[in-house]
């Protein structure tokens, strides 16, 4: 059931099979999946084999409702009590341990949408997010309300807006915890990398955004900005272009922006040449912008 409805993982019961009980209840809200899990004691592991079979990345936000749990990822260990939350990536190894009966709410969202909002989100994996924080409390209540709502009975556009609202609240909640986590980052290079990426995401729609403008805004030399990207898989320019294309793809798939033509969307996200945008879009996603929009045209408003 875990593999079929959540993510591919090894799940092993550590209780008497005759006493085992568990259930998974799900609610799909556009591209967001909301799940409530109730189960006896078990271990759950995401292994290298599972990672090799993954075709996309998601973030899992775990909210502990009853019982306790221990979870590890990226060399970090977190322990959750009722009310606490923790974030995990589906494309990196993790292990969850539940030594007794427990229940959780799990939010599963596309990783690229969250990274566009919070470039430093990966520093938050396997970190306890205190459930007493007002933002976390609000997110928990909203998720519970969503779970009680039958979105299949509502127009598709309503589900899209609801999913966007939940993603935005999750991003806002994680942003509350981000400064404290980043303050503990020992690598100055990583610290500056996250600052640069966050500034770029916040100004993604500015066609004049460049290393020079970021250098001036953050009081970092252009040479230093180039250096902090040396360990990344993409140069700053390639990363910025990829982020802009991803934002355009989300806009093209968003029914609420159907009134904008493709050129308007491209220009809205920092491009200033429609032909260049179309070529870059096809190069990154394998389809042209028009095909991307047409694929979403089947949704029922």
C-alpha positions as CSV (number, residue, x, y, z in Angstrom):
1,X,0.0,0.0,0.0
2,X,2.9,2.4,0.8
3,X,4.5,1.7,-2.6
4,X,1.2,1.9,-4.5
5,X,-0.1,5.1,-2.9
6,X,2.9,7.0,-1.5
7,X,6.5,6.3,-2.7
8,X,8.4,3.2,-3.5
9,X,10.0,2.1,-0.2
10,X,10.7,-1.0,2.0
11,X,8.1,-1.1,4.8
12,X,8.6,-3.7,7.5
13,X,6.3,-4.4,10.4
14,X,8.1,-4.8,13.8
15,X,5.0,-6.0,15.7
16,X,3.2,-9.3,15.9
17,X,1.6,-9.9,12.5
18,X,-1.6,-11.0,14.3
19,X,-1.8,-7.6,16.0
20,X,-0.8,-5.4,13.0
21,X,-3.3,-2.9,11.7
22,X,-2.9,0.1,9.5
23,X,-4.7,2.3,7.0
24,X,-3.9,4.9,4.3
25,X,-6.4,7.5,3.3
26,X,-5.7,9.9,0.4
27,X,-6.9,13.1,-1.1
28,X,-5.5,14.3,-4.4
29,X,-5.7,18.1,-4.9
30,X,-4.4,18.9,-8.4
31,X,-0.7,18.0,-8.3
32,X,-0.6,17.8,-4.5
33,X,-1.3,14.6,-2.6
34,X,-2.6,14.7,1.0
35,X,-2.4,11.4,3.0
36,X,-3.3,10.3,6.5
37,X,-1.5,7.2,7.7
38,X,-2.4,5.1,10.8
39,X,-0.3,2.1,11.6
40,X,1.3,-0.2,14.1
41,X,5.1,-0.1,14.6
42,X,7.2,-0.4,11.5
43,X,10.4,0.7,9.7
44,X,10.4,2.4,6.3
45,X,13.5,2.7,4.1
46,X,14.0,4.5,0.8
47,X,16.9,2.5,-0.7
48,X,19.3,3.1,-3.7
49,X,17.2,0.7,-5.7
50,X,14.1,2.8,-5.2
51,X,16.1,6.0,-6.1
52,X,17.3,4.4,-9.3
53,X,13.7,3.8,-10.4
54,X,12.4,7.3,-9.6
55,X,11.3,9.4,-12.5
56,X,10.6,12.7,-10.7
57,X,11.3,14.3,-7.3
58,X,8.8,15.2,-4.6
59,X,9.1,16.7,-1.2
60,X,7.3,14.9,1.7
61,X,6.1,17.0,4.6
62,X,5.5,14.7,7.6
63,X,3.1,16.0,10.3
64,X,3.1,13.8,13.4
65,X,-0.5,13.4,14.8
66,X,-0.1,10.6,17.3
67,X,2.8,8.6,18.7
68,X,6.4,9.5,17.9
69,X,8.9,8.8,15.2
70,X,12.6,9.0,14.3
71,X,13.7,9.9,10.8
72,X,17.0,10.4,9.0
73,X,18.1,12.0,5.8
74,X,21.3,13.8,4.6
75,X,23.1,12.7,7.7
76,X,20.6,14.4,10.0
77,X,18.3,12.7,12.5
78,X,15.1,14.2,13.7
79,X,12.6,13.0,16.3
80,X,9.0,14.0,16.1
81,X,6.3,14.2,18.8
82,X,2.6,15.0,18.1
83,X,2.3,18.4,16.3
84,X,5.9,18.4,15.0
85,X,6.7,18.4,11.3
86,X,9.7,17.4,9.1
87,X,10.6,17.6,5.4
88,X,12.1,14.9,3.2
89,X,13.1,14.6,-0.5
90,X,12.0,11.5,-2.4
91,X,15.3,11.4,-4.4
92,X,17.7,10.9,-1.4
93,X,18.0,8.0,1.0
94,X,15.9,8.2,4.1
95,X,14.7,5.9,7.0
96,X,11.7,6.3,9.2
97,X,11.3,4.4,12.5
98,X,8.0,4.0,14.4
99,X,8.4,1.9,17.5
100,X,4.7,1.9,18.5
101,X,1.3,2.8,17.1
102,X,1.3,6.2,15.3
103,X,-0.6,8.4,12.9
104,X,0.7,11.0,10.5
105,X,-0.5,13.4,7.8
106,X,1.8,13.5,4.8
107,X,1.9,16.2,2.2
108,X,3.5,15.2,-1.1
109,X,4.3,18.1,-3.5
110,X,6.4,18.5,-6.7
111,X,9.9,19.5,-5.7
112,X,10.5,22.0,-8.5
113,X,7.5,24.1,-7.5
114,X,8.9,24.5,-3.9
115,X,12.5,25.1,-5.0
116,X,11.2,28.0,-7.1
117,X,9.8,29.5,-4.0
118,X,12.6,28.5,-1.6
119,X,16.0,27.8,-3.2
120,X,17.4,26.9,0.3
121,X,14.7,24.3,1.0
122,X,17.2,21.4,0.9
123,X,18.9,22.6,4.1
124,X,15.6,21.9,5.9
125,X,15.4,18.2,5.3
126,X,15.2,16.0,8.4
127,X,14.9,19.0,10.6
128,X,12.3,19.2,13.3
129,X,9.8,22.0,12.6
130,X,8.2,22.9,15.9
131,X,4.4,22.3,15.8
132,X,3.9,25.1,18.3
133,X,5.1,27.7,15.8
134,X,2.0,29.7,14.7
135,X,2.8,29.2,11.0
136,X,3.1,25.4,11.5
137,X,-0.2,25.4,13.4
138,X,-1.9,27.2,10.6
139,X,-0.5,24.8,8.0
140,X,-1.6,21.8,10.1
141,X,-5.2,23.1,10.4
142,X,-5.3,23.9,6.7
143,X,-4.1,20.5,5.7
144,X,-6.7,18.9,8.0
145,X,-9.5,21.0,6.5
146,X,-8.3,20.1,3.0
147,X,-8.4,16.4,4.0
148,X,-12.1,16.7,5.0
149,X,-13.0,18.4,1.7
150,X,-14.0,16.3,-1.3
151,X,-12.3,18.2,-4.1
152,X,-13.8,15.8,-6.7
153,X,-17.1,17.5,-6.2
154,X,-15.6,20.9,-7.0
155,X,-14.6,22.5,-10.3
156,X,-11.1,21.7,-11.5
157,X,-10.1,25.3,-11.3
158,X,-11.0,25.4,-7.6
159,X,-8.7,22.4,-6.9
160,X,-5.9,24.2,-8.8
161,X,-6.3,27.3,-6.7
162,X,-6.6,25.3,-3.5
163,X,-3.4,23.4,-4.3
164,X,-1.6,26.7,-5.1
165,X,-2.8,28.1,-1.7
166,X,-1.6,25.1,0.2
167,X,1.8,25.2,-1.6
168,X,2.1,28.9,-0.8
169,X,1.3,28.4,2.9
170,X,3.8,25.5,3.1
171,X,6.5,27.7,1.5
172,X,5.7,30.5,3.9
173,X,5.9,28.1,6.9
174,X,9.3,26.7,5.8
175,X,10.6,30.3,5.3
176,X,9.9,30.9,9.0
177,X,12.3,28.1,9.9
178,X,14.9,28.8,7.2
179,X,16.9,31.6,8.8
180,X,17.7,29.6,12.0
181,X,18.8,26.6,10.0
182,X,20.9,28.6,7.6
183,X,22.6,30.4,10.5
184,X,24.0,27.1,11.5
185,X,25.4,26.3,8.1
186,X,29.2,26.0,8.5
187,X,30.1,26.5,4.9
188,X,30.3,30.2,4.0
189,X,30.1,29.2,0.3
190,X,26.8,27.4,0.9
191,X,25.5,30.4,2.9
192,X,26.3,32.8,0.0
193,X,24.9,30.4,-2.6
194,X,21.6,30.2,-0.8
195,X,21.5,34.0,-0.5
196,X,22.2,34.5,-4.2
197,X,19.6,31.9,-5.3
198,X,16.9,33.4,-3.0
199,X,17.6,36.9,-4.3
200,X,17.4,35.7,-7.9
201,X,14.1,33.8,-7.3
202,X,12.6,36.9,-5.7
203,X,13.6,39.0,-8.8
204,X,13.1,36.3,-11.4
205,X,10.7,38.5,-13.5
206,X,13.3,41.3,-13.8
207,X,14.8,41.0,-17.3
208,X,17.8,43.0,-16.1
209,X,18.7,40.5,-13.4
210,X,22.3,39.5,-13.8
211,X,25.4,38.7,-11.8
212,X,26.2,42.4,-11.8
213,X,22.9,43.5,-10.3
214,X,23.0,40.7,-7.7
215,X,26.6,41.7,-6.9
216,X,25.5,45.2,-6.2
217,X,22.4,44.2,-4.2
218,X,24.2,41.7,-2.0
219,X,27.5,43.4,-1.8
220,X,29.4,40.4,-3.3
221,X,31.9,40.7,-6.0
222,X,31.0,39.1,-9.4
223,X,34.1,36.9,-9.1
224,X,32.8,35.5,-5.8
225,X,29.4,34.8,-7.3
226,X,31.0,32.8,-10.1
227,X,33.1,30.9,-7.5
228,X,30.2,29.9,-5.3
229,X,28.6,28.3,-8.4
230,X,31.7,26.3,-9.3
231,X,30.5,23.4,-7.3
232,X,27.1,23.4,-8.8
233,X,26.0,21.4,-11.9
234,X,25.0,24.6,-13.7
235,X,26.6,28.0,-14.1
236,X,24.6,30.9,-12.7
237,X,23.3,31.9,-16.1
238,X,22.2,28.3,-16.9
239,X,20.6,27.9,-13.5
240,X,18.7,31.3,-13.9
241,X,17.5,30.3,-17.4
242,X,16.3,26.9,-16.0
243,X,14.4,28.6,-13.2
244,X,12.7,31.0,-15.6
245,X,11.7,28.2,-18.0
246,X,10.3,26.2,-15.1
247,X,8.3,29.2,-13.9
248,X,6.9,29.7,-17.4
249,X,5.9,26.0,-17.6
250,X,4.0,26.3,-14.4
251,X,2.3,29.5,-15.7
252,X,1.4,27.7,-19.0
253,X,-0.2,24.9,-17.0
254,X,-2.1,27.2,-14.7
255,X,-5.7,27.6,-15.8
256,X,-5.9,30.9,-13.9
257,X,-3.3,32.4,-16.4
258,X,-5.1,31.1,-19.5
259,X,-5.9,34.7,-20.5
260,X,-2.2,35.5,-21.0
261,X,-0.7,34.5,-24.3
262,X,2.6,32.7,-24.5
263,X,4.7,35.8,-25.2
264,X,3.2,37.6,-22.3
265,X,4.1,34.7,-20.0
266,X,7.6,34.6,-21.4
267,X,8.1,38.3,-20.9
268,X,6.5,38.2,-17.5
269,X,9.3,35.8,-16.3
270,X,12.3,37.7,-17.6
271,X,12.6,36.7,-21.3
272,X,12.7,39.5,-23.9
273,X,12.7,37.4,-27.1
274,X,9.8,35.1,-27.9
275,X,11.7,33.0,-30.5
276,X,14.6,32.5,-28.1
277,X,12.2,31.5,-25.3
278,X,10.4,28.9,-27.5
279,X,13.8,27.3,-28.5
280,X,15.0,27.2,-24.9
281,X,11.6,25.8,-23.7
282,X,11.7,23.0,-26.3
283,X,15.4,22.2,-25.4
284,X,14.6,21.9,-21.7
285,X,11.2,20.1,-21.8
286,X,11.1,18.4,-25.1
287,X,7.9,20.1,-26.2
288,X,7.1,23.6,-27.4
289,X,5.2,26.1,-25.1
290,X,2.0,25.7,-27.2
291,X,2.0,21.9,-26.7
292,X,2.6,22.4,-22.9
293,X,-0.5,24.7,-22.7
294,X,-2.6,22.4,-24.9
295,X,-2.0,19.5,-22.6
296,X,-3.6,21.4,-19.8
297,X,-6.5,22.5,-22.0
298,X,-8.5,19.4,-21.1
299,X,-9.2,20.6,-17.5
300,X,-12.8,21.5,-16.8
301,X,-13.4,25.0,-15.4
